[in-house]
Amino acid sequence: DDVKRLLEAGVHAMLVGESLIKAQDTGAKVRELIGAQG
């Protein structure tokens, strides 16, 4: 819902998480976050 509202407001980019920005290995961090979902 938040993403939809931001896109409708004309936003073209959004910060998805500080942990991704700070991670030395973003690929590993994404795999970790996806794994946390189940």
PyRosetta script that sets phi, psi and omega in degrees:
from pyrosetta import init, pose_from_sequence

init()
pose = pose_from_sequence("DDVKRLLEAGVHAMLVGESLIKAQDTGAKVRELIGAQG")
pose.set_psi(1, -42.2)
pose.set_omega(1, 180.0)
pose.set_phi(2, -64.1)
pose.set_psi(2, -42.7)
pose.set_omega(2, -179.4)
pose.set_phi(3, -63.2)
pose.set_psi(3, -45.0)
pose.set_omega(3, 179.3)
pose.set_phi(4, -58.8)
pose.set_psi(4, -45.6)
pose.set_omega(4, -179.7)
pose.set_phi(5, -63.0)
pose.set_psi(5, -41.3)
pose.set_omega(5, 178.9)
pose.set_phi(6, -66.0)
pose.set_psi(6, -42.1)
pose.set_omega(6, 178.1)
pose.set_phi(7, -62.7)
pose.set_psi(7, -41.5)
pose.set_omega(7, 177.9)
pose.set_phi(8, -64.1)
pose.set_psi(8, -27.2)
pose.set_omega(8, 179.0)
pose.set_phi(9, -82.9)
pose.set_psi(9, -3.6)
pose.set_omega(9, 177.3)
pose.set_phi(10, 97.4)
pose.set_psi(10, 7.9)
pose.set_omega(10, 178.6)
pose.set_phi(11, -72.1)
pose.set_psi(11, 134.1)
pose.set_omega(11, -178.9)
pose.set_phi(12, -108.1)
pose.set_psi(12, -8.4)
pose.set_omega(12, 179.1)
pose.set_phi(13, -153.1)
pose.set_psi(13, 151.8)
pose.set_omega(13, 178.5)
pose.set_phi(14, -149.3)
pose.set_psi(14, 151.2)
pose.set_omega(14, 178.5)
pose.set_phi(15, -80.5)
pose.set_psi(15, 122.3)
pose.set_omega(15, -176.5)
pose.set_phi(16, -95.1)
pose.set_psi(16, -11.5)
pose.set_omega(16, 177.2)
pose.set_phi(17, 165.7)
pose.set_psi(17, 132.5)
pose.set_omega(17, 179.1)
pose.set_phi(18, -61.2)
pose.set_psi(18, -33.5)
pose.set_omega(18, -178.5)
pose.set_phi(19, -63.0)
pose.set_psi(19, -34.0)
pose.set_omega(19, 177.4)
pose.set_phi(20, -70.0)
pose.set_psi(20, -37.8)
pose.set_omega(20, -179.2)
pose.set_phi(21, -67.4)
pose.set_psi(21, -39.2)
pose.set_omega(21, -175.7)
pose.set_phi(22, -85.3)
pose.set_psi(22, -15.5)
pose.set_omega(22, -176.6)
pose.set_phi(23, -67.0)
pose.set_psi(23, 135.6)
pose.set_omega(23, 175.3)
pose.set_phi(24, -71.2)
pose.set_psi(24, -35.0)
pose.set_omega(24, 178.7)
pose.set_phi(25, -119.3)
pose.set_psi(25, 93.0)
pose.set_omega(25, -175.6)
pose.set_phi(26, -64.8)
pose.set_psi(26, -34.4)
pose.set_omega(26, 177.8)
pose.set_phi(27, -60.7)
pose.set_psi(27, -44.6)
pose.set_omega(27, 178.2)
pose.set_phi(28, -64.6)
pose.set_psi(28, -38.1)
pose.set_omega(28, -179.8)
pose.set_phi(29, -66.3)
pose.set_psi(29, -41.2)
pose.set_omega(29, 177.6)
pose.set_phi(30, -62.5)
pose.set_psi(30, -44.8)
pose.set_omega(30, 178.2)
pose.set_phi(31, -60.8)
pose.set_psi(31, -39.7)
pose.set_omega(31, 178.0)
pose.set_phi(32, -62.7)
pose.set_psi(32, -45.8)
pose.set_omega(32, -178.6)
pose.set_phi(33, -66.8)
pose.set_psi(33, -40.9)
pose.set_omega(33, 178.0)
pose.set_phi(34, -65.3)
pose.set_psi(34, -40.3)
pose.set_omega(34, 178.3)
pose.set_phi(35, -63.0)
pose.set_psi(35, -30.9)
pose.set_omega(35, 179.6)
pose.set_phi(36, -68.5)
pose.set_psi(36, -17.5)
pose.set_omega(36, -179.3)
pose.set_phi(37, -81.9)
pose.set_psi(37, -12.7)
pose.set_omega(37, 178.0)
pose.set_phi(38, 139.7)
pose.dump_pdb("model.pdb")
